Amino acid sequence: MFSRPVRPSVLASRGFRKRLGSLYAGYTACFLLFVGIMVLLEQWGLPRRYIGFVFLAAPVVVYAVIGVLCRTTDAAEYYVAGRRVPAVYNGMATGADWMSAASFIGMAGTLYLTGYDGLAYILGWSGGYCLVAFLLAPYLRKFGQFTIPDFLGARYEGNLTRFIGVAAAILCSFIYVVAQIYGVGLITTRLTSIASFEIGVFLGLGGILVCSFLGGMRAVTWTQVAQYIVLVIAYLVPVVWLSVKQTGVPVPQAIYGQQLQAVSEAEKRLKADPKEKEVIAALRLQADELGSRLRDVPSAMAADVETLRHRIAALKQANAPQRDIQAAERALLSQPKTEAAARELWTAQRLALEERARPLAGMPDHAQQFAGNPDGTVEERRAFELSRRNFIALVFCLMVGTAALPHILTRYYTTPSVKEARESVAWSLLFISLLYITAPALAVLVKFEIFNHVVGLPFADLPAWVANWSKVDANLLSVVDINHDGLLQLGEIRIGGDIIVLAMPEIAGLPYVISGMVAAGGLAAALSTADGLLLTIANALSHDMYYRMVDPEASTGRRVMITKVLLLVVALGAAFVAAQRPANILFLVSAAFSLAGSAFFPALVLGVFWKRANRWGAAAGMLAGFFLTCWYMGATHPWLRGLLGVQGPVQLWWGIQPVSAGVFGVPVGFAVTIIVSLLTPKPPESIRRFVEDLRYPRA
């Protein structure tokens, strides 16, 4: 028997994969050894501030080394990693690229605050990868260029759709990267005990740039594989530890139902607690007081200023501590300067108080499927229908957004073949699901811990994590003894979802090293996604705008250099916006999904599966869907309304929340693309053959 000869390229590929396996196995062992050494150092008395700094600095140094070793000026290497990333490693890199600050930090926090409704994020994001696998990834890999606007320009024969794609990719990616840099700033501030959140943002920015600046997609890919290893260990280990602590079972997913039942029992106890009812009554009283102030805003403003001036004078006369005097002076300076500003501020505060002045501090029962009651009163049935409608709308937007995000789709250009592009999607979903099936268990375990071991403690005995996180940002965590009984009630603690994962080890009483490891995982998640997003923006500007539309004769070196310069400029701009704390992480990310889905999904899907779609239809559909989504968000979201100066009452269409605006934009995009394409000339025969070739990709 004669064996079939093996091609040298196949042997080289096998050797390459074997070397990769050895390198990353060694890297994983070194990371685990590093954590073990830090545990010993903590036991021997190493101060926490040094532990936090080491967990921040050490991984970033490793990522920087990978970035430096992978530096390149070759266009194929810089834009698509030379198209030689094996499926399993591309799956890990995609998992890290996907596992953003929102997924790592915000998802479990959203599940903690909203219970069942938070599962929309897991269903939507997971389902989106099914759309990627079946509708887009293999066809885009068969196309074989560098970017999504590349595909739009080739499929729709010209620069019109390319330009629209560039603009949409920049806006979606910029919104998304702001959320990542915000998360980096949050983690950096907590780990290093830096007083200024803004300084933490710009320090974290340095860690982002060292990976993507020198080596482009080549450096980003191999860094993201390393980052995935860190983030998955950092996410799973403390949850397993907390599961063992509470139940003795090291599989948190297996005891999810048991602990959910325990949380439901704790919720019943807290609802019946007279102390909790006292807090609710006090919050309602505060909301009513704000309501009375809103009836005569000028008089209330004058009274506030006069009261603060008298207080400052009294403090000075009594030789009070300087910090108390300065705090009163800051309160005076922070008073609203105009009647409109005061009305807006007090209205927002009143709404927040009314939201908290409900059982469980305004949180729904964790196991309750939707708000309201399908068998209750008219109002309860209406609330149930609205809640269910928004759940479905959010799942839809997250699915189509996942299947349209440029920085995710570009990853499938990096595989060696169409076959591996398909396999890569399956690996991506597997690696992502390791965290997604753990997040619901994490939320329930943390809620059990807070309900049973934090609520009810004397304020003097509260754990250190409460004070530590309050210093980072009072909007993330604050406690006030509202009913003045000296004990912490659930209604007296205001906790933001963005800190649930990061504070989880401290909440559970685990060693501080575990907190450092979780923060390092969150940092890896934010850095990996930010790298991919910044590269997408810079590539859109340099490759799609400059090279494809301005100077097609530009040399490879010049294109790569322009990409690096633009990457730096965009990164600084995003860091500046993130330092303003524009909105919570999850809203920013979800908004990017609605915008991406509206702008790209119809044009990409119809571009692959409908030969009749032409440039005019695609351009009109992209613009119509994108601008409708932008308009709806701007007209209905409180932060955007304030930013844009929108007046008048909020009018929601069918009760759909602004985060799900894509539920209107995507269908409109499809409809406009089809109608305009049918009303305008057919695309040329060359485009029709182009589509036919895409439809039957070969490995």
C-alpha positions as CSV (number, residue, x, y, z in Angstrom):
1,M,0.0,0.0,0.0
2,F,1.2,3.4,-0.9
3,S,0.2,6.3,1.3
4,R,-0.9,9.5,-0.4
5,P,1.8,12.1,-0.2
6,V,1.2,15.0,2.2
7,R,1.7,18.5,0.8
8,P,4.5,20.6,2.4
9,S,1.9,23.3,3.1
10,V,-0.2,20.9,5.1
11,L,2.9,19.8,7.1
12,A,3.8,23.4,7.7
13,S,0.2,24.1,8.9
14,R,0.4,21.1,11.3
15,G,3.7,22.3,12.7
16,F,2.3,25.8,13.1
17,R,-0.7,24.5,15.0
18,K,1.5,22.3,17.2
19,R,3.7,25.2,18.1
20,L,0.7,27.3,18.9
21,G,-0.7,24.6,21.2
22,S,2.6,24.3,23.1
23,L,2.9,28.1,23.5
24,Y,-0.6,28.7,24.8
25,A,-0.5,25.6,27.1
26,G,2.7,27.0,28.6
27,Y,1.1,30.5,28.9
28,T,-1.9,29.0,30.7
29,A,0.4,27.1,33.1
30,C,2.4,30.3,33.8
31,F,-0.8,32.3,34.5
32,L,-2.1,29.7,37.0
33,L,1.4,29.7,38.6
34,F,1.3,33.5,38.8
35,V,-2.0,33.4,40.6
36,G,-0.7,30.8,43.0
37,I,2.3,32.9,43.8
38,M,0.1,36.0,44.4
39,V,-2.0,34.0,46.9
40,L,1.1,33.1,48.8
41,L,2.3,36.7,48.8
42,E,-1.0,37.9,50.1
43,Q,-0.8,35.4,53.0
44,W,2.7,36.6,53.7
45,G,1.4,40.2,54.1
46,L,1.7,41.9,50.6
47,P,-0.5,45.0,50.7
48,R,-3.6,45.0,48.6
49,R,-2.6,48.1,46.6
50,Y,0.5,46.2,45.4
51,I,-1.6,43.1,44.5
52,G,-4.0,45.2,42.5
53,F,-1.1,47.0,40.7
54,V,0.6,43.7,39.8
55,F,-2.7,42.2,38.4
56,L,-3.1,45.3,36.3
57,A,0.5,45.6,35.1
58,A,1.6,42.0,34.6
59,P,-1.0,40.9,32.0
60,V,-0.7,44.2,30.1
61,V,3.1,43.7,29.9
62,V,2.5,40.2,28.5
63,Y,0.0,41.6,25.9
64,A,2.5,44.3,25.0
65,V,5.3,41.8,24.4
66,I,3.0,39.8,22.1
67,G,2.1,43.1,20.3
68,V,5.8,44.0,19.9
69,L,6.7,40.5,18.7
70,C,3.9,40.6,16.1
71,R,4.7,44.0,14.7
72,T,4.4,44.2,10.9
73,T,4.0,46.5,8.0
74,D,2.7,43.8,5.6
75,A,-0.9,44.7,4.6
76,A,-2.3,41.1,4.7
77,E,-0.7,40.5,8.1
78,Y,-1.8,43.9,9.5
79,Y,-5.4,43.7,8.2
80,V,-6.3,40.0,8.3
81,A,-3.4,38.3,10.2
82,G,-2.1,36.7,7.0
83,R,-5.3,34.5,6.6
84,R,-3.6,31.7,8.5
85,V,-5.4,31.6,11.9
86,P,-6.6,28.1,12.6
87,A,-10.3,27.7,13.4
88,V,-9.9,26.9,17.1
89,Y,-7.7,29.8,17.8
90,N,-9.8,32.1,15.7
91,G,-12.7,30.9,17.8
92,M,-10.8,31.8,21.0
93,A,-9.8,35.2,19.6
94,T,-13.4,35.9,18.5
95,G,-14.6,34.9,22.0
96,A,-12.3,37.4,23.5
97,D,-13.2,40.0,20.9
98,W,-16.8,39.3,21.7
99,M,-16.5,39.0,25.4
100,S,-16.5,42.8,25.9
101,A,-16.7,44.7,29.1
102,A,-20.5,44.6,28.7
103,S,-20.5,40.8,28.6
104,F,-17.9,40.2,31.3
105,I,-18.8,43.1,33.6
106,G,-22.3,44.1,32.7
107,M,-24.2,40.9,31.8
108,A,-24.3,39.3,35.2
109,G,-25.0,42.7,36.7
110,T,-28.0,43.1,34.5
111,L,-29.2,39.6,35.4
112,Y,-28.8,40.6,39.1
113,L,-30.9,43.7,38.7
114,T,-33.5,42.5,36.2
115,G,-33.7,38.7,36.8
116,Y,-35.4,36.9,33.9
117,D,-35.5,39.9,31.6
118,G,-31.7,39.9,31.6
119,L,-31.7,36.5,29.8
120,A,-32.6,38.5,26.6
121,Y,-28.9,39.4,26.3
122,I,-27.8,35.7,26.5
123,L,-30.4,34.5,24.0
124,G,-29.8,37.4,21.6
125,W,-26.0,37.3,21.6
126,S,-25.9,33.5,21.3
127,G,-28.5,33.4,18.6
128,G,-26.6,36.0,16.7
129,Y,-23.8,33.6,16.1
130,C,-26.2,31.1,14.5
131,L,-27.0,33.9,12.0
132,V,-23.3,34.5,11.5
133,A,-22.7,30.8,10.8
134,F,-25.6,30.3,8.4
135,L,-25.9,33.6,6.6
136,L,-22.6,35.5,6.5
137,A,-19.3,34.0,7.7
138,P,-18.5,31.5,5.0
139,Y,-19.7,33.9,2.2
140,L,-17.6,36.8,3.5
141,R,-14.6,34.5,3.8
142,K,-15.1,33.3,0.2
143,F,-15.1,37.0,-0.9
144,G,-11.6,37.2,0.7
145,Q,-10.9,40.9,1.2
146,F,-10.1,42.9,4.3
147,T,-13.2,44.8,5.6
148,I,-17.0,44.8,5.5
149,P,-17.1,48.1,3.4
150,D,-14.8,46.2,1.0
151,F,-17.6,43.7,0.5
152,L,-20.3,46.4,0.2
153,G,-18.2,48.3,-2.4
154,A,-17.6,45.2,-4.5
155,R,-21.1,43.7,-4.3
156,Y,-22.9,47.0,-4.9
157,E,-20.4,48.2,-7.6
158,G,-19.1,51.5,-6.3
159,N,-18.1,53.8,-3.5
160,L,-21.6,54.9,-2.5
161,T,-22.4,51.9,-0.3
162,R,-18.7,51.7,0.7
163,F,-18.9,55.2,2.1
164,I,-22.1,54.6,3.9
165,G,-20.6,51.4,5.3
166,V,-17.5,53.2,6.5
167,A,-19.6,55.9,8.3
168,A,-21.9,53.3,9.9
169,A,-18.9,51.1,10.9
170,I,-17.1,54.1,12.5
171,L,-20.1,55.3,14.5
172,C,-21.1,51.8,15.7
173,S,-17.6,50.8,16.6
174,F,-16.9,54.2,18.3
175,I,-20.0,53.8,20.6
176,Y,-18.9,50.3,21.4
177,V,-15.3,51.2,22.1
178,V,-16.3,54.1,24.4
179,A,-18.1,51.4,26.5
180,Q,-14.9,49.3,26.6
181,I,-12.7,52.2,27.6
182,Y,-15.2,53.1,30.3
183,G,-14.9,49.6,31.6
184,V,-11.1,49.8,31.5
185,G,-11.1,53.0,33.5
186,L,-13.4,51.5,36.1
187,I,-11.1,48.5,36.5
188,T,-7.9,50.5,36.5
189,T,-9.3,52.9,39.1
190,R,-10.3,50.1,41.4
191,L,-7.1,48.1,41.0
192,T,-4.7,50.9,41.5
193,S,-6.7,53.0,44.0
194,I,-6.3,56.0,41.7
195,A,-8.4,58.9,43.0
196,S,-9.4,60.1,39.5
197,F,-11.6,58.0,37.2
198,E,-10.4,60.1,34.3
199,I,-6.7,59.2,35.0
200,G,-7.7,55.5,35.2
201,V,-9.3,55.8,31.7
202,F,-6.2,57.2,30.1
203,L,-3.9,54.7,31.9
204,G,-6.0,51.8,30.6
205,L,-5.8,53.3,27.1
206,G,-2.1,52.7,27.1
207,G,-2.8,49.0,27.6
208,I,-5.2,49.0,24.6
209,L,-2.8,50.7,22.2
210,V,0.3,48.5,22.9
211,C,-1.6,45.5,21.4
212,S,-3.2,47.0,18.3
213,F,-0.8,49.9,17.3
214,L,2.2,47.9,16.1
215,G,0.9,44.7,14.7
216,G,-2.7,45.3,13.6
217,M,-4.9,42.2,13.3
218,R,-1.9,39.9,13.6
219,A,-0.9,41.2,17.0
220,V,-4.6,41.6,18.1
221,T,-5.4,38.0,17.2
222,W,-2.7,36.3,19.1
223,T,-3.1,38.8,22.0
224,Q,-6.8,38.0,22.1
225,V,-6.2,34.3,22.4
226,A,-4.0,35.0,25.5
227,Q,-6.7,37.4,26.8
228,Y,-9.4,34.7,26.4
229,I,-7.4,32.3,28.5
230,V,-7.2,35.0,31.3
231,L,-10.8,36.1,31.2
232,V,-12.3,32.6,31.2
233,I,-10.2,31.5,34.1
234,A,-10.9,34.7,36.0
235,Y,-14.7,34.4,35.4
236,L,-15.1,30.7,36.2
237,V,-12.8,30.2,39.2
238,P,-14.5,32.6,41.7
239,V,-18.0,31.5,40.6
240,V,-17.0,27.9,41.3
241,W,-15.5,29.0,44.6
242,L,-18.7,30.8,45.6
243,S,-20.8,27.8,44.6
244,V,-18.7,25.5,46.8
245,K,-19.0,28.0,49.7
246,Q,-22.8,28.2,49.5
247,T,-23.7,24.6,48.4
248,G,-20.6,22.4,48.4
249,V,-21.1,21.7,44.7
250,P,-18.3,22.9,42.4
251,V,-20.6,23.2,39.3
252,P,-22.5,26.5,39.6
253,Q,-24.7,25.8,36.6
254,A,-25.9,22.6,38.4
255,I,-27.1,24.4,41.6
256,Y,-28.6,27.4,39.8
257,G,-32.2,26.2,40.4
258,Q,-31.5,25.4,44.0
259,Q,-30.1,28.8,44.8
260,L,-32.8,30.5,42.7
261,Q,-35.4,29.0,45.0
262,A,-33.4,30.2,48.0
263,V,-33.3,33.7,46.6
264,S,-37.1,33.6,46.0
265,E,-37.6,32.7,49.7
266,A,-35.3,35.6,50.7
267,E,-37.3,37.9,48.5
268,K,-40.6,36.9,50.3
269,R,-38.9,37.6,53.6
270,L,-37.6,41.0,52.6
271,K,-41.0,42.0,51.1
272,A,-42.7,41.3,54.5
273,D,-39.9,43.0,56.6
274,P,-41.3,46.0,58.5
275,K,-37.9,47.8,58.3
276,E,-38.0,47.5,54.5
277,K,-41.5,49.0,54.5
278,E,-40.2,51.9,56.6
279,V,-37.5,52.6,53.9
280,I,-40.1,52.4,51.1
281,A,-42.3,55.0,52.9
282,A,-39.3,57.3,53.5
283,L,-38.3,57.1,49.8
284,R,-41.9,57.9,48.8
285,L,-41.8,60.9,51.1
286,Q,-38.6,62.1,49.5
287,A,-40.2,61.7,46.0
288,D,-43.3,63.6,47.1
289,E,-41.0,66.4,48.4
290,L,-39.3,66.7,45.1
291,G,-42.7,66.8,43.5
292,S,-43.7,69.8,45.6
293,R,-40.4,71.5,44.7
294,L,-41.1,71.0,41.0
295,R,-44.4,72.9,41.4
296,D,-42.4,76.1,42.2
297,V,-38.9,75.6,41.0
298,P,-37.6,79.3,41.4
299,S,-38.6,79.4,45.0
300,A,-37.2,76.0,45.8
301,M,-33.8,77.0,44.1
302,A,-33.6,80.2,46.1
303,A,-34.4,78.3,49.3
304,D,-31.7,75.7,48.7
305,V,-29.1,78.4,48.0
306,E,-30.0,80.3,51.2
307,T,-30.0,77.1,53.3
308,L,-26.5,76.2,52.0
309,R,-25.1,79.7,52.6
310,H,-26.4,79.6,56.2
311,R,-24.9,76.2,56.7
312,I,-21.5,77.3,55.4
313,A,-21.6,80.4,57.7
314,A,-22.5,78.2,60.7
315,L,-19.7,75.7,60.0
316,K,-17.2,78.5,59.8
317,Q,-18.4,80.2,63.0
318,A,-18.2,76.8,64.8
319,N,-14.7,76.2,63.5
320,A,-15.8,72.9,61.9
321,P,-13.3,70.7,60.1
322,Q,-12.2,72.1,56.8
323,R,-13.4,69.0,54.9
324,D,-17.0,69.7,56.1
325,I,-16.8,73.3,55.1
326,Q,-15.4,72.4,51.7
327,A,-18.1,69.8,51.2
328,A,-20.8,72.4,51.9
329,E,-19.1,74.8,49.5
330,R,-19.0,72.2,46.8
331,A,-22.7,71.5,47.3
332,L,-23.4,75.2,46.8
333,L,-21.4,75.3,43.6
334,S,-23.1,72.2,42.3
335,Q,-26.6,73.7,42.6
336,P,-28.5,74.0,39.3
337,K,-27.8,77.4,37.6
338,T,-31.1,77.6,35.6
339,E,-34.7,76.7,36.2
340,A,-34.6,74.3,33.3
341,A,-31.5,72.5,34.7
342,A,-33.1,72.3,38.2
343,R,-36.4,70.9,36.8
344,E,-34.5,68.3,34.7
345,L,-32.3,67.2,37.7
346,W,-35.2,67.0,40.2
347,T,-37.4,65.2,37.8
348,A,-34.7,62.6,37.2
349,Q,-34.2,62.3,41.0
350,R,-37.9,61.9,41.6
351,L,-38.2,59.2,39.0
352,A,-35.2,57.3,40.6
353,L,-36.8,57.6,44.0
354,E,-40.1,56.4,42.8
355,E,-38.4,53.4,41.2
356,R,-36.6,52.5,44.4
357,A,-39.7,53.1,46.6
358,R,-40.9,49.6,45.8
359,P,-40.3,46.2,47.3
360,L,-36.8,44.7,46.7
361,A,-35.5,48.2,46.0
362,G,-37.4,48.2,42.7
363,M,-36.0,44.9,41.4
364,P,-38.4,42.4,40.1
365,D,-38.7,38.9,41.6
366,H,-35.7,37.1,40.1
367,A,-37.7,34.1,38.8
368,Q,-40.6,36.2,37.5
369,Q,-40.7,35.9,33.7
370,F,-42.2,39.3,32.9
371,A,-43.5,42.3,34.7
372,G,-47.2,42.4,35.5
373,N,-49.6,39.5,35.5
374,P,-51.2,38.0,32.4
375,D,-54.3,37.0,34.5
376,G,-54.4,40.2,36.6
377,T,-56.0,43.6,36.3
378,V,-56.0,45.6,33.1
379,E,-52.8,47.5,34.1
380,E,-51.1,44.3,35.1
381,R,-51.9,42.6,31.8
382,R,-50.7,45.7,29.9
383,A,-47.4,45.7,31.9
384,F,-47.0,41.9,31.1
385,E,-47.5,42.5,27.4
386,L,-45.1,45.5,27.3
387,S,-42.4,43.5,29.2
388,R,-42.8,40.5,26.9
389,R,-42.8,42.7,23.8
390,N,-39.6,44.4,24.9
391,F,-37.9,41.1,25.7
392,I,-38.5,39.8,22.2
393,A,-37.5,43.1,20.6
394,L,-34.2,43.1,22.5
395,V,-33.4,39.5,21.6
396,F,-34.1,40.4,17.9
397,C,-31.9,43.5,17.9
398,L,-29.0,41.7,19.7
399,M,-29.2,38.8,17.2
400,V,-29.1,40.9,14.0
401,G,-26.6,43.3,15.6
402,T,-24.3,40.3,16.4
403,A,-24.5,39.2,12.8
404,A,-23.6,42.7,11.5
405,L,-20.9,44.0,13.7
406,P,-17.9,44.8,11.5
407,H,-15.2,43.9,14.1
408,I,-16.7,40.4,14.5
409,L,-17.3,39.7,10.8
410,T,-13.8,40.8,10.0
411,R,-12.5,38.0,12.1
412,Y,-13.7,35.4,9.6
413,Y,-11.4,36.9,6.9
414,T,-8.4,35.6,9.0
415,T,-9.0,31.9,8.6
416,P,-7.2,29.9,5.9
417,S,-10.3,28.6,4.2
418,V,-14.1,28.8,4.0
419,K,-14.4,25.5,5.8
420,E,-12.4,26.8,8.7
421,A,-14.5,30.0,8.7
422,R,-17.5,27.8,9.4
423,E,-15.7,25.8,12.1
424,S,-14.5,29.0,13.6
425,V,-18.0,30.2,14.3
426,A,-18.8,26.9,16.1
427,W,-15.6,27.2,18.2
428,S,-16.6,30.9,18.9
429,L,-20.0,29.8,20.2
430,L,-18.5,27.1,22.4
431,F,-16.0,29.4,24.0
432,I,-18.5,32.2,24.5
433,S,-21.1,29.8,26.0
434,L,-18.7,28.8,28.8
435,L,-19.3,32.3,30.2
436,Y,-22.9,32.7,29.1
437,I,-24.2,29.7,30.9
438,T,-22.3,30.8,34.0
439,A,-23.5,34.4,34.2
440,P,-27.1,33.5,35.4
441,A,-25.7,31.3,38.1
442,L,-23.2,34.1,39.1
443,A,-26.1,36.6,39.4
444,V,-28.1,34.3,41.6
445,L,-25.2,33.4,43.9
446,V,-24.3,37.1,44.4
447,K,-27.9,38.0,45.1
448,F,-28.1,35.1,47.7
449,E,-25.0,36.4,49.4
450,I,-26.2,40.0,49.6
451,F,-29.7,39.2,50.7
452,N,-28.6,36.8,53.4
453,H,-25.2,38.0,54.6
454,V,-25.1,41.8,53.9
455,V,-28.6,43.1,54.3
456,G,-29.4,43.5,58.0
457,L,-25.9,44.3,59.1
458,P,-25.2,47.3,61.3
459,F,-23.7,50.2,59.2
460,A,-20.6,50.1,61.4
461,D,-20.0,46.4,60.5
462,L,-20.5,46.6,56.8
463,P,-17.8,44.8,54.8
464,A,-14.9,46.8,53.4
465,W,-16.0,46.4,49.8
466,V,-18.9,48.8,50.3
467,A,-16.6,51.7,51.2
468,N,-14.1,50.7,48.6
469,W,-16.6,50.8,45.7
470,S,-18.3,53.9,47.0
471,K,-15.0,55.7,46.6
472,V,-14.7,54.6,42.9
473,D,-18.1,56.1,41.9
474,A,-21.1,56.9,44.1
475,N,-23.3,56.1,41.2
476,L,-22.1,52.5,41.2
477,L,-22.6,52.0,44.9
478,S,-24.0,54.1,47.8
479,V,-25.6,53.3,51.1
480,V,-27.7,55.7,53.2
481,D,-29.4,54.9,56.5
482,I,-32.8,56.2,55.3
483,N,-34.9,55.1,58.3
484,H,-32.1,55.9,60.8
485,D,-32.2,52.5,62.6
486,G,-28.5,51.8,62.2
487,L,-29.1,48.7,60.1
488,L,-28.7,48.2,56.3
489,Q,-31.9,47.5,54.6
490,L,-32.1,46.4,50.9
491,G,-33.8,49.6,50.0
492,E,-30.9,51.6,51.5
493,I,-28.3,50.2,49.2
494,R,-28.1,51.4,45.6
495,I,-25.9,49.1,43.5
496,G,-25.1,49.4,39.8
497,G,-24.9,46.3,37.7
498,D,-21.5,47.3,36.4
499,I,-19.8,46.3,39.6
500,I,-21.5,43.0,40.4
501,V,-18.8,40.8,38.8
502,L,-15.8,42.9,39.8
503,A,-17.0,43.1,43.5
504,M,-18.2,39.5,43.6
505,P,-15.1,38.0,45.2
506,E,-15.2,40.7,47.9
507,I,-18.9,40.3,48.4
508,A,-18.3,36.5,48.9
509,G,-15.4,37.1,51.3
510,L,-12.8,35.5,49.0
511,P,-9.1,36.5,49.2
512,Y,-8.2,39.8,47.6
513,V,-6.1,38.0,45.0
514,I,-9.3,36.6,43.5
515,S,-10.6,40.1,43.2
516,G,-7.4,41.0,41.4
517,M,-7.7,38.0,39.1
518,V,-11.4,38.9,38.2
519,A,-10.4,42.5,37.5
520,A,-7.6,41.2,35.3
521,G,-10.2,39.1,33.4
522,G,-12.4,42.1,33.0
523,L,-9.5,44.1,31.8
524,A,-8.6,41.4,29.3
525,A,-12.3,41.4,28.0
526,A,-12.3,45.2,27.6
527,L,-8.9,45.4,26.1
528,S,-9.5,42.6,23.6
529,T,-12.8,44.1,22.3
530,A,-11.3,47.7,22.3
531,D,-8.4,46.5,20.2
532,G,-10.7,44.9,17.6
533,L,-12.9,48.0,17.5
534,L,-10.1,50.5,17.2
535,L,-8.6,48.5,14.4
536,T,-12.0,48.4,12.6
537,I,-12.3,52.2,12.8
538,A,-8.8,52.8,11.7
539,N,-9.0,50.3,8.9
540,A,-12.3,51.9,7.7
541,L,-10.6,55.3,7.5
542,S,-7.3,54.3,6.1
543,H,-8.1,51.3,3.9
544,D,-11.7,51.9,2.8
545,M,-11.6,55.7,2.7
546,Y,-8.0,56.7,1.9
547,Y,-6.8,53.7,-0.1
548,R,-10.0,52.7,-1.9
549,M,-11.5,56.2,-2.5
550,V,-8.7,58.8,-2.3
551,D,-5.3,57.3,-3.3
552,P,-5.5,53.8,-4.8
553,E,-1.8,54.0,-5.6
554,A,-0.8,54.4,-2.0
555,S,2.0,52.0,-1.0
556,T,1.5,49.2,1.6
557,G,3.8,50.9,4.1
558,R,2.0,54.3,3.7
559,R,-1.5,52.6,4.3
560,V,-0.3,50.8,7.4
561,M,1.3,54.0,8.8
562,I,-1.9,56.0,8.2
563,T,-3.9,53.3,9.9
564,K,-1.6,53.5,13.0
565,V,-1.9,57.3,13.2
566,L,-5.7,57.2,12.9
567,L,-5.9,54.4,15.4
568,L,-4.1,56.6,17.9
569,V,-6.3,59.6,17.2
570,V,-9.5,57.6,17.5
571,A,-8.4,56.0,20.7
572,L,-7.7,59.3,22.3
573,G,-11.1,60.6,21.2
574,A,-12.9,57.6,22.6
575,A,-11.0,57.9,25.9
576,F,-12.1,61.5,26.2
577,V,-15.7,60.6,25.6
578,A,-15.5,57.7,28.1
579,A,-14.1,60.0,30.7
580,Q,-17.3,62.0,30.6
581,R,-19.2,58.8,31.8
582,P,-21.9,59.2,29.1
583,A,-24.2,56.3,30.1
584,N,-24.0,52.8,31.5
585,I,-21.9,50.2,29.7
586,L,-24.8,47.9,28.7
587,F,-26.9,50.7,27.1
588,L,-23.9,51.9,25.0
589,V,-23.2,48.4,23.8
590,S,-26.8,47.6,23.1
591,A,-27.2,50.8,21.2
592,A,-24.3,49.8,19.0
593,F,-26.0,46.5,18.2
594,S,-29.3,48.2,17.1
595,L,-27.3,50.6,14.9
596,A,-25.1,47.9,13.3
597,G,-28.1,45.7,12.6
598,S,-30.0,48.5,11.0
599,A,-27.1,49.7,8.9
600,F,-25.5,46.4,7.8
601,F,-27.7,43.3,8.2
602,P,-30.2,43.9,5.4
603,A,-27.5,45.0,2.9
604,L,-25.3,42.0,3.8
605,V,-27.9,39.3,3.7
606,L,-29.6,40.6,0.6
607,G,-26.2,41.1,-1.0
608,V,-25.5,37.4,-0.6
609,F,-28.9,35.8,-1.2
610,W,-30.7,38.2,-3.6
611,K,-29.1,38.9,-7.0
612,R,-31.6,41.6,-7.8
613,A,-30.4,43.9,-5.0
614,N,-28.5,46.9,-6.5
615,R,-26.5,49.8,-5.3
616,W,-29.4,52.2,-5.1
617,G,-31.5,49.9,-3.1
618,A,-28.7,49.0,-0.7
619,A,-27.7,52.6,-0.2
620,A,-31.3,53.7,0.4
621,G,-32.0,50.8,2.8
622,M,-28.8,51.3,4.8
623,L,-29.6,55.0,5.2
624,A,-33.3,54.5,6.0
625,G,-32.7,51.8,8.6
626,F,-29.8,53.6,10.2
627,F,-31.4,57.0,10.5
628,L,-34.7,55.7,11.7
629,T,-32.9,53.8,14.5
630,C,-30.8,56.9,15.4
631,W,-33.9,59.1,15.4
632,Y,-35.9,56.8,17.7
633,M,-33.1,56.5,20.2
634,G,-32.5,60.3,20.2
635,A,-36.2,61.0,20.7
636,T,-36.8,58.4,23.5
637,H,-33.7,57.9,25.6
638,P,-33.4,60.3,28.5
639,W,-29.6,60.8,28.3
640,L,-29.7,61.4,24.5
641,R,-32.7,63.7,24.8
642,G,-30.8,65.8,27.3
643,L,-27.7,65.8,25.1
644,L,-29.7,66.8,22.0
645,G,-32.0,69.2,23.7
646,V,-35.1,67.3,22.8
647,Q,-38.2,68.7,24.5
648,G,-41.7,67.4,25.0
649,P,-43.1,64.1,26.3
650,V,-41.5,60.7,25.3
651,Q,-43.6,58.8,22.8
652,L,-42.6,55.1,22.6
653,W,-43.9,53.2,19.6
654,W,-45.8,50.2,20.9
655,G,-44.0,50.6,24.1
656,I,-40.6,49.6,22.7
657,Q,-37.7,50.9,24.7
658,P,-34.9,52.9,22.9
659,V,-32.3,50.2,23.4
660,S,-34.3,48.1,20.9
661,A,-34.7,50.7,18.3
662,G,-33.3,48.3,15.7
663,V,-36.6,46.4,15.7
664,F,-37.9,49.3,13.5
665,G,-34.7,50.0,11.6
666,V,-34.0,46.5,10.4
667,P,-37.4,45.8,8.8
668,V,-37.4,49.2,7.2
669,G,-33.9,48.6,5.8
670,F,-35.0,45.3,4.2
671,A,-38.2,46.9,2.8
672,V,-36.5,50.0,1.4
673,T,-33.7,47.9,-0.2
674,I,-36.2,45.6,-1.9
675,I,-38.5,48.3,-3.1
676,V,-35.8,50.7,-4.4
677,S,-34.0,47.8,-6.1
678,L,-37.1,46.7,-7.9
679,L,-37.8,50.3,-9.0
680,T,-34.3,50.9,-10.4
681,P,-32.2,49.0,-13.1
682,K,-30.9,45.5,-12.4
683,P,-27.3,45.1,-11.4
684,P,-25.0,44.1,-14.3
685,E,-24.3,40.5,-15.2
686,S,-20.9,40.6,-13.5
687,I,-22.5,41.4,-10.2
688,R,-25.0,38.6,-10.7
689,R,-22.1,36.1,-11.3
690,F,-20.3,37.5,-8.3
691,V,-23.3,36.6,-6.1
692,E,-23.6,33.2,-7.7
693,D,-20.0,32.5,-6.9
694,L,-20.5,33.6,-3.3
695,R,-23.5,31.3,-2.9
696,Y,-21.5,28.2,-3.4
697,P,-18.4,28.6,-1.4
698,R,-15.8,25.9,-1.6
699,A,-13.4,24.9,1.2
